[in-house]
Amino acid sequence: MTDYSNVLVVNAGSSSLKVRLLDGRDQVTASLDLDAWAGAQETTRLERFVTGLDRVDAVGHRIVHGGADFHSPVVVDRPTRDRIAALADLAPLHQPRGVAGIDAATRVLPRVPAVACFDTAFHASLPDAAATYALPREWNTRWALRRYGFHGLSHAHATRRAADLLARPVTELRAVTCHLGAGASLAAVAGGRSVDTTMGFTPLAGLVMATRTGSVDPGLVLWLQQHAGLSVERLSHALEFESGLAGLTGGSGDLREVLTDRAAGRQAASQAFEVYTHRLRREIAAMTAALGGLDVLVFTGGVGEHSPEVRTAAATGLGYLGVVLDEDANQSAQPDADISAPRAPVATLVLTAREDLEIAHHTRAALTEHTREH
């Protein structure tokens, strides 16, 4: 059996790139982080980094959208790569960057097998009631319209890690996992399976994000097209790149900038923070309703891990659900940490986002199965 111990994980986000080389014990032996990464126009540093690695047995890629075709990790060949690229219209911020990562790694490591791991796969378990849009049935069938959900790799890891820290079987946990970064989503996870989530057909729905709107009334978008004369192209760009925290403040959309401006008394930043945290509280409660109760609330992702202000604002409105923080623990939290108040009915955790571990695990499993079948 081929040894796939050393897995190179290429995690392309909406604006950043994280690359990790994990050994057979899942220890990170080399890493590259690019906070701003343009994808296909900027692969030189990625290729240089990969060229300098001693041994890579396999490559695992984070791909945001699997569409109707991909419900589990898949070994990448040219037709598969092209099918992934064809889904770019469903995730225009992410999909082209994911494909750029595949292409760059393939150029440097043409004989090393690669696996695509999809953020949507974790949410394939959504029940029909949560996944189905109330649209004409013919549309849903013809165009595979449904709520796909995203950040599944992060939500899956956060759920399992929470179970480990609480010393409880994951099959017994009702968890709401909050992946908060430039992109943001929640998942309601019952027994280790996703039963609801805030994102939908694309990563545009749900929470307020750095540059994305989150959910808006579709009638409002139609009104802007019909009465304000905005083209589809103009609307699409604005909803993806000019909205969210950036739209509300006129800034970059980086929450750190919002918090700094809020502390300086800038009204737009204060309003943006209130809009952001109001939507977050509301959606945590909605996810709890989908679960029928809550055992653990998890914060992860760049904002979830590093912003005690956001965690406080969210929890302050959720006491009726049993969420109560130890504020000293919250302010000083270094992931992985329990920030629950003593005897709080619901555990609240701050966890490091480790999509790399999920991707490495799925990559080894997919290649082992592929080798066995062939």
DOTOR-720026 format. One line per 5 residues: number of its first residue (from 1); for each residue y, z, x of C-alpha. Coordinates in nm, 2 decimals, padded with zeros to 4 digits. Layout:
BEGIN
NUM> Y/Z/X ~ ... .
end
This chain:
BEGIN
1> 00.00/00.00/00.00 ~ 00.34/-00.09/00.13 ~ 00.56/00.20/00.24 ~ 00.90/00.21/00.06 ~ 01.02/00.54/00.21 .
6> 01.36/00.43/00.33 ~ 01.56/00.30/00.03 ~ 01.91/00.16/00.06 ~ 02.10/00.24/-00.26 ~ 02.40/00.02/-00.34 .
11> 02.60/00.17/-00.62 ~ 02.89/-00.06/-00.72 ~ 03.13/00.10/-00.97 ~ 03.42/-00.05/-01.16 ~ 03.65/-00.01/-00.85 .
16> 03.45/00.16/-00.58 ~ 03.13/00.13/-00.38 ~ 02.89/00.40/-00.26 ~ 02.61/00.31/-00.03 ~ 02.34/00.55/00.08 .
21> 02.02/00.53/00.29 ~ 01.76/00.78/00.17 ~ 01.45/00.86/00.36 ~ 01.11/00.95/00.22 ~ 01.23/01.31/00.15 .
26> 01.54/01.18/-00.03 ~ 01.77/01.30/00.25 ~ 02.07/01.08/00.31 ~ 02.06/00.95/00.66 ~ 02.35/00.70/00.64 .
31> 02.64/00.65/00.40 ~ 02.93/00.43/00.32 ~ 03.21/00.49/00.07 ~ 03.48/00.25/-00.03 ~ 03.73/00.40/-00.28 .
36> 03.87/00.05/-00.35 ~ 03.63/-00.24/-00.35 ~ 03.70/-00.58/-00.48 ~ 03.34/-00.71/-00.49 ~ 03.26/-01.06/-00.37 .
41> 03.60/-01.09/-00.20 ~ 03.54/-00.79/00.02 ~ 03.17/-00.77/00.14 ~ 03.24/-00.76/00.52 ~ 03.23/-00.38/00.55 .
46> 02.92/-00.36/00.34 ~ 02.74/-00.63/00.54 ~ 02.84/-00.47/00.87 ~ 02.71/-00.13/00.75 ~ 02.38/-00.27/00.64 .
51> 02.34/-00.47/00.96 ~ 02.37/-00.15/01.16 ~ 02.09/00.04/00.99 ~ 01.76/00.09/01.18 ~ 01.51/00.06/00.90 .
56> 01.53/-00.04/00.54 ~ 01.21/-00.07/00.34 ~ 01.37/-00.15/00.00 ~ 01.71/-00.19/-00.17 ~ 01.80/-00.04/-00.50 .
61> 02.11/-00.16/-00.69 ~ 02.30/00.00/-00.97 ~ 02.36/-00.26/-01.24 ~ 02.57/-00.15/-01.53 ~ 02.46/-00.38/-01.81 .
66> 02.10/-00.48/-01.88 ~ 02.18/-00.65/-02.22 ~ 01.89/-00.71/-02.45 ~ 01.66/-00.83/-02.16 ~ 01.64/-00.54/-01.92 .
71> 01.51/-00.20/-02.05 ~ 01.37/-00.08/-01.72 ~ 01.41/-00.14/-01.34 ~ 01.32/-00.49/-01.23 ~ 01.24/-00.65/-00.89 .
76> 01.52/-00.89/-00.81 ~ 01.45/-01.26/-00.75 ~ 01.70/-01.55/-00.79 ~ 01.64/-01.61/-01.17 ~ 01.67/-01.23/-01.23 .
81> 01.99/-01.22/-01.03 ~ 02.13/-01.51/-01.23 ~ 02.04/-01.34/-01.56 ~ 02.22/-01.03/-01.45 ~ 02.53/-01.23/-01.35 .
86> 02.53/-01.40/-01.69 ~ 02.60/-01.06/-01.85 ~ 02.94/-01.03/-01.69 ~ 03.13/-01.08/-02.01 ~ 02.97/-00.76/-02.14 .
91> 03.09/-00.55/-01.85 ~ 03.37/-00.74/-01.67 ~ 03.48/-00.45/-01.45 ~ 03.13/-00.37/-01.32 ~ 02.88/-00.66/-01.35 .
96> 03.04/-00.90/-01.10 ~ 03.06/-00.61/-00.84 ~ 02.69/-00.53/-00.90 ~ 02.60/-00.89/-00.84 ~ 02.82/-00.90/-00.53 .
101> 02.62/-00.60/-00.39 ~ 02.29/-00.78/-00.46 ~ 02.42/-01.09/-00.28 ~ 02.56/-00.91/00.02 ~ 02.25/-00.70/00.08 .
106> 02.03/-01.01/00.04 ~ 02.23/-01.20/00.30 ~ 02.17/-00.92/00.55 ~ 01.81/-00.83/00.45 ~ 01.66/-01.15/00.30 .
111> 01.30/-01.03/00.34 ~ 01.35/-00.67/00.21 ~ 01.26/-00.63/-00.16 ~ 01.53/-00.53/-00.40 ~ 01.53/-00.36/-00.74 .
116> 01.80/-00.36/-01.01 ~ 01.83/-00.03/-01.19 ~ 02.03/-00.05/-01.52 ~ 02.27/00.21/-01.66 ~ 02.18/00.09/-02.01 .
121> 01.80/00.16/-01.96 ~ 01.83/00.54/-02.02 ~ 01.98/00.47/-02.36 ~ 01.71/00.23/-02.48 ~ 01.56/00.53/-02.65 .
126> 01.85/00.56/-02.89 ~ 01.73/00.59/-03.25 ~ 01.82/00.30/-03.48 ~ 02.07/00.52/-03.67 ~ 02.27/00.58/-03.34 .
131> 02.22/00.23/-03.19 ~ 02.30/00.01/-03.49 ~ 02.64/-00.13/-03.58 ~ 02.72/-00.16/-03.95 ~ 02.78/-00.54/-03.91 .
136> 02.61/-00.83/-04.09 ~ 02.24/-00.80/-04.01 ~ 02.23/-01.17/-03.91 ~ 02.49/-01.10/-03.64 ~ 02.31/-00.80/-03.50 .
141> 01.99/-01.00/-03.48 ~ 02.14/-01.33/-03.35 ~ 02.35/-01.18/-03.08 ~ 02.16/-00.86/-03.00 ~ 02.46/-00.65/-03.11 .
146> 02.39/-00.28/-03.07 ~ 02.52/00.03/-02.89 ~ 02.37/00.00/-02.54 ~ 02.54/00.30/-02.37 ~ 02.61/00.33/-02.00 .
151> 02.61/00.58/-01.70 ~ 02.24/00.63/-01.78 ~ 02.14/00.69/-01.42 ~ 02.39/00.97/-01.40 ~ 02.30/01.12/-01.74 .
156> 01.93/01.11/-01.65 ~ 01.98/01.29/-01.32 ~ 02.22/01.55/-01.47 ~ 01.97/01.63/-01.74 ~ 01.68/01.69/-01.50 .
161> 01.89/01.88/-01.26 ~ 02.02/02.11/-01.54 ~ 01.67/02.19/-01.64 ~ 01.58/02.28/-01.28 ~ 01.88/02.51/-01.24 .
166> 01.81/02.68/-01.57 ~ 01.44/02.70/-01.50 ~ 01.36/02.55/-01.84 ~ 01.14/02.25/-01.92 ~ 01.35/01.94/-01.98 .
171> 01.15/01.88/-02.29 ~ 01.29/02.19/-02.45 ~ 01.66/02.13/-02.37 ~ 01.94/02.00/-02.59 ~ 02.20/01.88/-02.34 .
176> 02.54/01.71/-02.36 ~ 02.61/01.55/-02.02 ~ 02.97/01.45/-01.94 ~ 03.00/01.18/-01.68 ~ 03.37/01.18/-01.61 .
181> 03.53/00.95/-01.36 ~ 03.74/00.64/-01.37 ~ 03.49/00.54/-01.63 ~ 03.36/00.81/-01.86 ~ 03.09/00.87/-02.12 .
186> 02.89/01.15/-02.28 ~ 02.52/01.15/-02.37 ~ 02.34/01.37/-02.62 ~ 01.99/01.43/-02.46 ~ 01.71/01.59/-02.65 .
191> 01.39/01.66/-02.47 ~ 01.49/01.44/-02.18 ~ 01.57/01.14/-02.40 ~ 01.91/00.99/-02.49 ~ 01.97/01.02/-02.87 .
196> 02.34/00.93/-02.88 ~ 02.62/00.84/-02.64 ~ 02.99/00.75/-02.66 ~ 02.99/00.40/-02.51 ~ 02.87/00.11/-02.71 .
201> 02.81/-00.26/-02.67 ~ 03.03/-00.26/-02.37 ~ 03.17/00.02/-02.14 ~ 03.50/00.00/-02.33 ~ 03.42/00.24/-02.61 .
206> 03.43/00.62/-02.64 ~ 03.64/00.85/-02.42 ~ 03.98/00.78/-02.28 ~ 03.93/00.65/-01.92 ~ 04.15/00.56/-01.62 .
211> 04.24/00.21/-01.73 ~ 04.02/00.16/-02.04 ~ 04.12/00.25/-02.39 ~ 03.81/00.42/-02.51 ~ 03.75/00.37/-02.89 .
216> 04.03/00.21/-03.09 ~ 04.05/00.09/-03.45 ~ 03.93/-00.28/-03.44 ~ 04.18/-00.35/-03.71 ~ 04.46/-00.25/-03.47 .
221> 04.33/-00.51/-03.22 ~ 04.31/-00.77/-03.49 ~ 04.66/-00.69/-03.60 ~ 04.79/-00.73/-03.25 ~ 04.63/-01.07/-03.23 .
226> 04.74/-01.19/-03.58 ~ 05.09/-01.03/-03.60 ~ 05.21/-00.97/-03.24 ~ 05.08/-01.30/-03.12 ~ 04.87/-01.16/-02.83 .
231> 04.59/-01.39/-02.71 ~ 04.23/-01.29/-02.67 ~ 04.27/-01.31/-02.30 ~ 04.58/-01.09/-02.30 ~ 04.42/-00.83/-02.52 .
236> 04.10/-00.82/-02.31 ~ 04.29/-00.76/-01.99 ~ 04.51/-00.49/-02.15 ~ 04.22/-00.30/-02.30 ~ 04.02/-00.31/-01.97 .
241> 04.30/-00.27/-01.71 ~ 04.62/-00.15/-01.86 ~ 04.52/00.12/-02.11 ~ 04.37/00.47/-02.09 ~ 04.56/00.71/-01.86 .
246> 04.73/00.42/-01.68 ~ 04.87/00.28/-02.01 ~ 04.99/00.62/-02.13 ~ 05.17/00.71/-01.81 ~ 05.26/00.38/-01.65 .
251> 05.07/00.49/-01.34 ~ 04.74/00.41/-01.17 ~ 04.53/00.60/-01.42 ~ 04.40/00.84/-01.15 ~ 04.36/01.18/-01.31 .
256> 04.48/01.35/-01.00 ~ 04.81/01.17/-01.03 ~ 04.83/01.27/-01.40 ~ 04.77/01.63/-01.31 ~ 05.04/01.63/-01.04 .
261> 05.29/01.47/-01.27 ~ 05.20/01.71/-01.55 ~ 05.26/02.01/-01.32 ~ 05.60/01.86/-01.24 ~ 05.69/01.86/-01.61 .
266> 05.67/01.48/-01.68 ~ 05.62/01.44/-02.05 ~ 05.41/01.12/-02.04 ~ 05.16/01.29/-01.81 ~ 05.14/01.59/-02.04 .
271> 05.08/01.37/-02.34 ~ 04.82/01.17/-02.15 ~ 04.63/01.48/-02.05 ~ 04.63/01.61/-02.41 ~ 04.51/01.28/-02.55 .
276> 04.24/01.27/-02.28 ~ 04.11/01.62/-02.34 ~ 04.14/01.60/-02.72 ~ 03.91/01.30/-02.72 ~ 03.67/01.47/-02.48 .
281> 03.64/01.79/-02.70 ~ 03.59/01.58/-03.01 ~ 03.32/01.37/-02.86 ~ 03.14/01.67/-02.71 ~ 03.13/01.82/-03.06 .
286> 03.00/01.49/-03.20 ~ 02.72/01.47/-02.94 ~ 02.63/01.83/-03.03 ~ 02.60/01.73/-03.39 ~ 02.36/01.45/-03.30 .
291> 02.15/01.71/-03.13 ~ 02.16/01.97/-03.40 ~ 02.27/02.23/-03.15 ~ 02.34/02.28/-02.79 ~ 02.17/02.46/-02.50 .
296> 02.36/02.32/-02.20 ~ 02.69/02.14/-02.13 ~ 02.71/01.95/-01.80 ~ 03.01/01.82/-01.62 ~ 02.95/01.56/-01.35 .
301> 03.13/01.26/-01.19 ~ 03.45/01.27/-00.99 ~ 03.66/01.43/-01.26 ~ 03.38/01.64/-01.40 ~ 03.30/01.79/-01.06 .
306> 03.65/01.84/-00.93 ~ 03.89/01.91/-01.22 ~ 03.87/02.27/-01.35 ~ 04.18/02.19/-01.57 ~ 03.98/01.93/-01.76 .
311> 03.68/02.17/-01.79 ~ 03.90/02.45/-01.92 ~ 04.07/02.22/-02.17 ~ 03.74/02.10/-02.30 ~ 03.57/02.44/-02.33 .
316> 03.87/02.61/-02.49 ~ 03.82/02.42/-02.81 ~ 03.44/02.46/-02.81 ~ 03.39/02.83/-02.84 ~ 03.25/02.79/-03.19 .
321> 02.96/02.59/-03.04 ~ 02.89/02.87/-02.79 ~ 03.06/02.72/-02.49 ~ 03.25/03.00/-02.30 ~ 03.35/02.97/-01.94 .
326> 03.38/03.23/-01.66 ~ 03.73/03.11/-01.56 ~ 03.71/03.25/-01.21 ~ 03.38/03.06/-01.16 ~ 03.53/02.75/-01.31 .
331> 03.83/02.75/-01.08 ~ 03.62/02.80/-00.76 ~ 03.32/02.59/-00.86 ~ 03.15/02.38/-00.59 ~ 02.87/02.17/-00.74 .
336> 02.60/02.25/-00.82 ~ 02.73/02.56/-01.01 ~ 02.69/02.76/-01.33 ~ 03.04/02.84/-01.47 ~ 02.92/03.00/-01.79 .
341> 03.06/03.33/-01.90 ~ 02.81/03.62/-01.89 ~ 02.59/03.61/-02.20 ~ 02.75/03.28/-02.32 ~ 02.51/03.13/-02.58 .
346> 02.55/02.79/-02.41 ~ 02.51/02.73/-02.03 ~ 02.79/02.52/-01.87 ~ 02.71/02.36/-01.54 ~ 02.90/02.15/-01.28 .
351> 02.67/01.91/-01.11 ~ 02.70/01.66/-00.83 ~ 02.65/01.30/-00.96 ~ 02.34/01.18/-00.78 ~ 02.28/00.83/-00.91 .
356> 02.14/00.75/-00.57 ~ 01.84/00.98/-00.62 ~ 01.77/00.81/-00.96 ~ 01.80/00.46/-00.81 ~ 01.57/00.55/-00.51 .
361> 01.31/00.70/-00.74 ~ 01.31/00.39/-00.98 ~ 01.31/00.15/-00.68 ~ 01.00/00.30/-00.52 ~ 00.82/00.32/-00.86 .
366> 00.91/-00.04/-00.95 ~ 00.80/-00.18/-00.62 ~ 00.48/00.02/-00.61 ~ 00.39/-00.11/-00.95 ~ 00.49/-00.47/-00.85 .
371> 00.27/-00.45/-00.54 ~ -00.02/-00.32/-00.74 ~ 00.01/-00.60/-01.00 ~ 00.04/-00.87/-00.73 .
end
